[in-house]
């Protein structure tokens, strides 16, 4: 849901209808969360996907009906879609499909800021009669079950006959720029172990796109020796709200990055952790990765 928030907000500002859908249950049970969502416009445009796109065509047909309210729909994945998605044919999914306009207006601003939210969709049969929005400040108003689930720190769905409670918590992203393969792989593994989404690149052309939109929840670590790539990553990150920014490498490499930035008018590097990582005497790639992720956690909570 966080990944489609920008496009949905743009459609709402432009007065363009857009429907959003997310999975609230599957049979057999699958490891799929409500943060995976698809946005569908009347012209057939789609952003995001659910279940690797296996339901996109069916959801597009339902969205084309342009219902005025949200509803819960039961869908079965066909044989060809199942093969493409790596699922068993006949897998059934329960999906909540709703016009974006039927959700509280603040929903999209909060998702854009990647703040955790709780949506309580009240049901009359399979029709959504209204949706209430709760944040950390008001989650107790959603009931004890919702409050306990919200505090667990992960996205999930609670289903009942009278309501569907969707808890959306953003997954931190860690952008890794450059670096030796063993270092990158170690940091990717450690980030994944933490439940984060690692994204690695060796390309200067990709850097700005990966860094754009990062928030205080996220981090950027530059590891390579290519000044153009790491310099552009640092420049983009320093212009963003990213919460953690680390610089890895020998002293002369890190000083060269600082000189690259100074030549472009950027001299305040107080946000940059250089060298990145808590001082635990790390030597191996795995130890260095542990030190960096630990420092990112410490920076977030400070």
N, C-alpha and C positions, 0 to 999 in steps of 0.2 A: 504493500500500500504506500509505503514511503517513496518507492521508486517512481510511482505514477503521479504523486501529489502535485508536482510542478505543472505537468500537462493538464491535469484535471482542473487545477486552479486557473490556468490560462483559459481553458474552455469556459469556465464559469464566468470569468471577467468579460469574455467576448459574447456571452449569452448563447453559447453553443451547447446543445444538449450533450451530455456524456453519461453513460451508465457504467457502474463499477461492479465487479463481481469478485468474490473470494470464497474459497472452499471452507465449509464449516464441519465437514465430516466425510469419510469415505468407507466403503465396504468392499474388500477387506481394508482394515485400518492401514493408512499410509502416513509416512513422516512428512506431512505437508502442513504449513502454517498459514494463518490468515494474512501474514505480511506479503505473501505472493498473491498478487491481484492483477486483474486486467481491466483496462478502461476501453470502452467502445463508443465510437461516435456514429451518428446516423449514416454517414457516408461509408461506413465499413472500416474506418480507421481503428487500429488497435495499438495499445501500448501496454507492455507487460504480458504476462501469461499465467495460467494456472495449470498445474499438472503437465508441464512441458508443452503446453498448447493443445493438449488432447481434447479440450472442451471448447476451444475458441470458436469453431464454426457453429456449434449448437448455441453458445451464448450470444453470438452475433445475431442469429435468427430470433432469439427471444428479445434481445435489446431492440431489434427493429420494430417490435410491436409497440414500443414507446409507452409502456405502462406509466401511470402517474405515481405509483407507489412501489416500494420494494417488495420482493417476494422470495420465498424459499423454494428452490426447484430441485427436483431429483433427476439426475442425468446418468446415462450409461455410456461408457466409452466403447466405441466400435472397434472392430478387429484391426483395421488399418491404422487408426489413431493410436491404439494401444501399442502396436509394434513401434511406431515412431517415437512414442513417449517412453518406451521400455516398461510398459505396464501389462498386466494380465487382461486379455479381452473380457468384457463383461464387468469390469470394475465399475462400481457405482459411486457417484459423488453427490453430496448434498451441497448446494451452492446458494449463497445469498447474493441476489442480483438486485441492484437498486439504482435509480437515478441519482447522480451525485447531488442534485439539488434537494433531494429528500433527506440528506444528512445535514446535521447542524452546520451553519456557515463557518464556525470556528474550526471545524474538523481539518480543513485543508491547510489553514495557516499553521496549526499545531503540527501537522504532519510535515509541512515544509521545513519547520524548525526542528524536525525529528525529535519531538517530545512524545513521551508515552501517553497513550490515550486509551479510553475504554468506551466502546459503543454498545449500548444496550438497545437492541431492536425488539420492540414489543410486537407480539404476533396475535393475529386473529386467524386461526387456521394456518395457512401458508402465506398470508398477506401481512406485510409490515405496516402497523398502524402509526407508529412513531418511533424515532430513534433518539435516545438521550446520550449526551456526550459527557464523559467524566474525565477529569485529570487527576493528578496526584493530590491536588487540593480538595477534590470533591469525591474521591473514589469511595469513601465510606457510605455515601448516599446511595451507591449502587447495590449495597447489601454485603453481608459478611463473606459469601462465597466469592464474589467479584473482588472484594478488597484483598482477600488472601491470595487469589490468583494473580492480581496485579502486583503484589509484593514479591512474587516468585521471580520476577525479572525477565520473563520470556513471553513471547507472543503465544496466545492460545485462545481457544473458543470454548465457552460453556453453553451447552444447549439444554433447553427445557421446553415444555409444551407451550408456555406463554411468552418466552423470550429467548433470544440468542444474544449472548454477551461475548463481544469480540474485543480482546485485549491486544493492543498493538504496541510493541516495544521495538525501537530501532536496533539494528545490529551494527555495532561499530565497524567502520572500515579502516583498514591499514594499507596505505599505498606505499609500495616499496619501489624505489627508483634506482636502477642500476644494481651493481654488485655481482660478486662471484656466484656461480650457480649454487654451491653448497651453502653459502650464507643466505641467499634468497630462500632456498628450500627450507632451511632451518627456521627462518622467521615466519614463513608461510605456515609451517606445521605448528609452531607455537601459537600464532594468531588463531588458527583454526581450533586448536585445543581450548583457547579462551572463549570460543564461540563467536569470534570476529570474522569479518569477510576480508581476506587478504587480496590485494590486487597488485601484481608486479608488472613493471614495464622497463624496457631498456631503450625506449623511443622518446626522443625529445618532443616529437609531434604529438604524442599521446598525453604528455604530462599535464598540460593545462586542463584537458578534458576530465582526467581522473581526479584532479584536485578540486575542480569547480564543484561547488555545492557541499563540500565537506563542512562539518560543524564541530562544535566543541567536544563531541563524542568521539571524533575520529583522529587518526594520526597519519603523518607522513614521515618516512625514513628514507634519506638519501644515502646510497651505499657505493655507487659507482665512481669511477675516476673521470668520466666524461663531463667536462665542465658545462657544456651547453645543456646537457640533459639535467644534471643535478642542480645547476644554477637556475634553470627555468622552473624546476620543481620548487626550489626554495623561494623564488620570487613569487610564484603563484600562491604557495602556502602562506607566506607572510602577508599576502593581501586578502587572505580568507579568514574564516573563524575557526580553523582547525585547532583542536585542543592540544595536540602534541606534535612537535616537529623536532626530529632527531637527525644528526649528521654523524655518519660513521666513516672512519678511515684514519690514516696517519695524519699527524699534525700538519704536514705540508699540504696535503690534499684539502683538509678542512680550511686552511688559511687561503688556499687558492679559490675555494668557493666564496669565502668572505670577500676577497679582492674582486671577484667577478660581480658580486652584488654591489660593492662599493662603487665600481665603475659605472654602475647603472643607478646610482643615487641612493642605495639602500645601505645604511650603516648601522641601524639599530637591530642587533641580532639577539636581543635579550630573550626572545621566545625560543631560540634554537638551543636544544640540548646538544652540546658539543664538547666532548664526544658523547654520543647517545648511549644510554644504559646506566643503570645503577652500578656503583663501584663495588662489585662482588669478586673481583679478580678473574673475570671471565676470560677464557682463552679460546675454547672451541666454538664452532658455529652455534651449537646448541646452547652453550652457556651464554654467549653473546645475545642470542635471541631471547633467552629468558630474562637477561638483564634489561633489554630494551622494552619488552612488554611489561615488566614489573614497573619500570619508570613511567610508562604511559599510564598505567593504572594509578600510580601515585600522583601523577600530574593531574589526572582527571578529578581525583578526590580532594586535591588541595585547592 
